[in-house]
């Protein structure tokens, strides 16, 4: 079994190629620009790790991993437009560097390219992989819509937010693992356990992401600190703080003062939302590890996934 770092390096080497034609440059150059920004490549590498958990990595797993990474970048380009985000990985977002119309089209064609890679998968597995991939894609879109809806709703509870995160973030990790396992010949029970591992890990990952947006170091995350606060996005932190400081937070959201980030962060710290978030993260992380433990393969084959899970919930960027 190979480590995440080793597989990530291998994937990056294979992925660092031109995926789009040169012309029309006004359509394809924005995508090449965006892909060169890099990223953690977590989802495609999870696909490879899910495959290797049961067998040696096969060529189809590389095709699936590439499709998953292209799909993820498609969602990021469109998410940045919806979020009006100026930066991604410390660089200009596509709609900021070019324009919104170009960014929409660039994202669309990146999605099409993802399906071109899926189409290279052996016909014996293609239908099952497509079903998983398509469900993941629909779930991510539903989760993103819920995320946007929640920005203008004041009655979002923790269970609502958990469902949104499951769809928007967790399912992509879970499906990546399960697609790899399917291609590796894993049994149905093992595939489902791996899916649940990915889903719980995804929730823990998002809790950490919400935490870093508020309390992280912008020079490390490559994002504007407090971006979620400025956008009035419902996060684990905001929902928890609303339980005890709703009147104060509602006023900050409605008045939108110049020092809004600082004042909201002060509320978070006052009600210890930061400590609560870390406890919640650990809860879902432990549940993820329990699902991984139940998978019927040798324990040593699971070690790289355990190490990756630990990295994802302890990262500072």
N, C-alpha and C positions, 0 to 999 in steps of 0.2 A: 504493500500500500504506500502511496506517495502522499506527501504533505500538501497542504493547501498552497504553500509558497511554491513548491516545485511544479504543481499542476498549473498554478496561476502564471508562472513564468513561461511554461510551455504553451499555454493558451494565448498569452500575449504575443508570443513569437508567431503563432499561426494566424492570429487575428490581425496582426499588423501588416495588412496588405490592402490594396485599394479595392474596395467593395463596389464602387460605382463607376460608370463610364466618365470620361472627361467632359463630355458635352451632353446637354447644355450645362456649362460650368456654373451658371447662376443657380441651378437646382442642386447639383451634386457636390460642389465645393463646400457648401455649408455642412453637409453631412460628414465629409472627410475631415473638416475642421473640428466638428464636435467629437468624432470618434478618436481623434488624436489627443483630446483632453484626458484620455485615460479613464481612470476609475478603478474601483476595487475588483471588478469582474467576479463578484461573489456568485451570482446566479449561474453563469456558464460553468464555473469551476465546481459548483455543487452538482451540476448534471454529471460532470466527469467523475466526481467522487462517488455519486450514487451508482454509477456504472461499475466503478472499480471495487465497490464494496462486495460485489458478487462475482466479478470476473475481470479479466484484463480489459482495458479500455479498447473498445472497437471503433472503427472509423465513423459509424453512424452516430456515436456519442459526440464526436467532434462537430458533426454537422448540426446536431440538435443544440449543442452548446453555443455555436455561432448564431443560430437562429434566436436563441433565448437572449443573447447579449444584444443583438440588433433590435429585438422587440423592446427590451428594457430601455435602450437609448431612444427609440421612438417615443416611448411614454415620457421620458425626461424632457425631450424637446417640447412636447405638447404641454406637459405639466408646467414648465417654465413660463410658457405663454399665459396659462391660466393663473399662475401665481404672480405674474408680473415680476419674475425674479431677474435681477440684473446680472447675477453671477452664478456660475456652475463650475465647481472645482477650481475656483479662484480666477476664472476667465469669463469673458463676456458670453452670455447665453446667445443662442442662434438668433432669436427674434430681436435681441438688442444689437448684435453685430450686423445683421442683415435687415430683415423686417419681418413682421408677423406673417404675412402671406407666404413668403418664401419658407419660413419656419414650418408652417402648416404642411406645405407640399413636401418639404424635405422629410418631415416625420412620416408622412404617408408613404413615400417611396421607400423609406427605411423598413417600414412594416412589410411591404411587398417583398423586399429583398430577404427578409427573415423567412418568408414562406418558400422562397427559391431554395434556401438551404435545407429546409424541412423536406422538400421534394426529392432530395438526394438520398433520403433514408430508404433502406430496403423495404420493398413492398409488403413483406410479411409483418412488419412492425408499424408501418406508416399510419394506418387507420387509427390504431390505439394511441400513437404519439400525437396525431392531429387532434384527437378528441381531448386529450389532456391539455395540449397547448391552447386549443380554442377556449376551453373552459377557463383556463388561467387568464387568457386575454379578456374575456367577458367579465370575469370577476374583478380584474384590475380596473376596468372602465367603470364598473358599478361602484367600486370603492372610491375612485377619484370623484365621481359625481356626488357620492355621499359626503366626501370631504368638503366639496364646494358648498353643498347644501347646508352643512353644519356651520359654515362661516356666518350665516345670517339667522341662525336659530339659537335661542337662548336656553332651550330646555334639553340640551344634549346630555345624556347620562353616560356613565362609564361603560355600560353594556352596549350602548349605541356606538360609542367610539371603538370599543373592542371589535365589534362586527365590521366596522369600516376598515380598521387596520388589518383584520384578517383578510379581507378582500383585496385591499390596495397593496399591501406589502407581504403578508405572510404567505399567501397562496402562491406567489411567484417563486419564493424559496422552496416551498413544499413541492410544487409541480416540477421544478427543475430537478430536484432529488428523485422524484418518482419516475420521471422520464428516463433518467439515467439508469435507475434500477430496472425498469421495464426492459430497456435495451440490453441490460446485463443479465437478464434471465432470472431476476429475483421473483419469488413466489408472491401471490397476491397479498397474503398477510404481511409479509416483510415490506412490500411496496407501501401498504397502507400505514404501517408503523413509521416508516421513513417519512411519509407525507406528514404525519402528525408531529414528528420530530421537527420537521421544517416549519410547520405552522406555528408551533409554540416558540421556536427559536425566532421566528419572524416577529412575533409580538414583543419578545424581549429586546430584539434588535430595534424596534420602533420606539419602545420606551427609552432606550439609550439615545436614539436619534432626537427625540423630543427634548431629552435632558441636555444633550449637547447644543441644540439650537439656542437654549436659554442660558446654559452655564458653561458651554465649551469655549475654546480659544479659536476665534475667527481665523487666525493665521494658520491653524491646523485643519479646521474643517473646510476652509475655502468658501464659507458662506457668511452672510451678514449675521452677526450675533443678534438674536431677538427677532429674526425675520418672521417667525410664526406669530410673535406678539404683535408686530406691526400689521400683519395681515388678518388679525383677529381669528386665527385658526384655532379650532378646538384641538387641544392636545391633552395628554394625560395630566400634565401639570395644571393647565387651566381648569379642566373639569374638576379635579380634586380641590383646587383652591376655591372654586365657586361654592363649594359646599359650606364654607365658613366665612367667605369674604365676598359674597355675591354683589352686594350693594356697591362696595368700593370698586370692584372689577368692572361692573356694568358702567359705572361713571367714567372710568379710564377708557373703556372701549368706545363709549359714545362721544366723549369729549376729545379723544385723540390728542392729548397734549404733546408738546415737543419732547418732553422727557418721559414718554410713555413706557419705553423699555425699562428704564431704571426703576420706575414706580411699580410696574407689574412684578419685576424681579424681587423687589422688596416685599411685596405681598407673598410671593412664593416662599421666600425664606422665612417670613413671619409664621406661616402655617406649616412650615417644614415639608413643603411639597417636594423639594429636592430629595429629602431622605425617604419619603414615601415612594417616590418613583424608583429609587434604587432597590427598595424592598420588593416592589411589584416586578421589576425586571428579574430579580433573583428567583421569584416564585415561578415565572414562566420558563426560565432557564432550567430550573430543577425538573419541571414537568417534561421539558424537551429531552433531557438526559434519560429520564425514565423510559420514554418511548424508544430511544436509541438502544438502551440496555436490553429491551425485549426482542430486538431483531435477532433472528436465529442465524447468526454468523459468528465466527470466532471473534473474541473480544479485541484481539490485536488489530483486526481489520477495521474496527470502529474508532481506533485511537485518533486518526487524522480528523475525523468529524468532530470528536470531542474537543480536540485542540482548536479547531476552527470556531466552534460554538463559543468557547471561552474567549477567543480573540474578539468575536463580534460583540459580545456584551461588555467587554472591558475596554474597547477602543476609545481613543480620544479624538477621532476625526471621522 
